[in-house]
Amino acid sequence: MSTAQTPQPDATAGPPGAAGTPEHPTDRTPKTSGAPDTPAAGPVEHAGPVPWRRRLLVGLVAGLLAWGLAALLSPEDGAARQLGAAALAAVAAVVVQLLVLVPDRAAEERARRAESLLAETAATVRGGLRRYDELQHGLTRHTEDMKQLVETRLVPPPRPAEPEPPAPPLVRIESVSDLAANFAEVLSPGLPILSTFVRLEMQRVIGHLSDLTTLTAECPGENHDWMLTLTRAAEKSICATSTSVDRTFWNSEPASRYLHAQAEAIEQGVPVRRLFLLESARELDDRLLRLCEEQQVLHIEVRVAVLPELPPHLLRGTTNDFILYDEAVSFEIDQDLRDVNIRTRLIARQDHVQDRMKRFRELWEAGMSLRELEVRVDDEEDGTWMVDQG
């Protein structure tokens, strides 16, 4: 047997597998991007007599195995077919070895292109990062330049040689009128009459605020603004009485706004209770019943009490209108002998509010519910209830 020689690679050799040209499969090592295409160091095994003998030997073994299997599985086919199957298997084994060992130059080319593309992508990313750093540095420098420009041009530093101007004197408030005048001067709309109007209104409002420091404030007539504002400010409860003097009030425009504000308070979780106080049983009619039903639709708890029918110990007390907000402030309206509302008062003294709350609870417990009122009105209309002569 001859020994394997190591032939030198022939640059003019044709493609692998060509006639008269021995095939030279080479072992290749992975290359880094940009490295020259050089053969790997160390001995390289080239295709020579030994590889061809190895391939023929593999083919012969495959043919023998195929002939043995054909003779074992199909003895009736005859020797010709068995030898044909063996020859076909041997040839197939040799061809498969040739196909497997032929270097895939197209795959190598694709690998080189992929490495080149990766290198270009990395270079592009590095260039983009450099441009981003340059842009960020430029923006920072531009911001510093603008800041310096504003500090040096638009806001010049104070001159150390010039003394600072004296601070304006503090305005001394000697009275409510002075405070109102100061507000009017700031909020003056320009026209003399409007300036005077602003000053007078500020004087009135500041006067009420000043009175509240003593937990009591009052104003002449009915003050619906106080009533609406306190309704919106309530967070716990609203307990109100309504006497016969208020019967015409419920058909007015302020009453509509008042009921709307109470409905909003109920939506916010503030319970509202109203107790109608009647001077006589003659006031038990369908009009009163409709008024109570309208307010109950708004989820206002309603009761009615006829004063002459109350126990004697409940008659010893005031019967004027009052509304208790959060059991902390009492809103009260005073009437004259002609039942005309002449004064509105706010009282936040705890002793007074507690007395009012006790009075309300007693009258509430003695009053009739809406269902009881319906029965009572029916009895009054049928004449089956003795009407008081008060």
Phi, psi and omega in degrees: 000134180277150180278153180284130177264158179252090182288151178282145180295137182258116183293336183264008182291147180280190181293156182298142177088358180287156184294134176079000182241117179291145181278139182239079174289133182242150173275129181245141177256152180299142180248147174277162182297129177090354180282145180291154182279087182241149179292154181291149180289156178100173181292140181239130181273121179256156180292125179216207180299321183296314177299319179296319178296322180295319180294317179296323179295318178297318178297318179298318180296318179296321179295318179297319179296318179295319179295320179295317180294321179294318180294327182283318185274327183227072181292338183281349182289339180096165183290328183297314180292323180295318177293324177297319178296320179296316179297319179297318179294320180296312179300318180298320180296319179294316181297319180298319179296320179297316182294323182288323185274348178292124181297135180273091181292327178296320179295321178296321179295318178295321178297318178297319179295320179297317178297320179295319179295319177299319179297317179295320179297316179299320179295322179295317180297317179297321178295320178296319178297322178296318179294323178297317178297320179295319179295316179297318178297320179295319179295319178297316179295323179294320179297318178297320179296317179295320178297317179294323179296316179296318182292326185269329184261306187280328180238081181292146180293149180295147179283123182291337183286330184275135178288151179291143180293148180293147179292145179296146181293146178292139179278124180266126179263108181271335184203174177297326180296321179295317179296318178296321179295321178296317176298317181297325180292324179286320185261015185298124179280358177110310180288139183300318183292323177290325176298317177295321178297316179298317181296317181292320179294317177297323178296321179292313182294315180295327177297317178296318178297323178293323179294328183293345176295339176263009179067020177212135175212150180212158177213155181288149177074198179265132179247092181289334180296318176299318182297316180292317182295318178294326177297318179288336182273345184294143180234344185243309185195159174225120179239119188230147170248154179218117181267181181296337180296331183275000188299323178281341182296326187290350176259010184261169178291319176300328179294323178297315178294325180294315179293324177296318178295323179291323177298320177295321178296322178296321177298332178274006177093016180261113179290144180235127177237137179229130180245117177273123179257121184253137178284338183206156177290345178296340180279357177280093183220181181295330180295317177295319180297317178297321179298317179293321179294321178298321181284328177292331175299328177278009180070027173270128177285129188235139171217161182228137177229130175266115189301314181297341182266000181283158175300153185302324183290341177274347180277347180269080180181171181286151179236012178287161182292140172207151178230130181254122180254120179056022182054033182229333182227136178251122176260119187231145178238126179261144177243157174268190182293343179264013181061037176257133179289117186248343186203143174241134183229147170245124181231124181243013176291130188297322180297318180293316181296321179295321177297318179296319181294321177296319178297319181295316182297319180295315180292325180296317180293329180275350184280172179263143173282175181296321179296316177296325178295321179299316178296318181295319179296319177298318179295321179296317181291328179278351180076017180269000179243135180288119180275131180291155184259014181292000000 
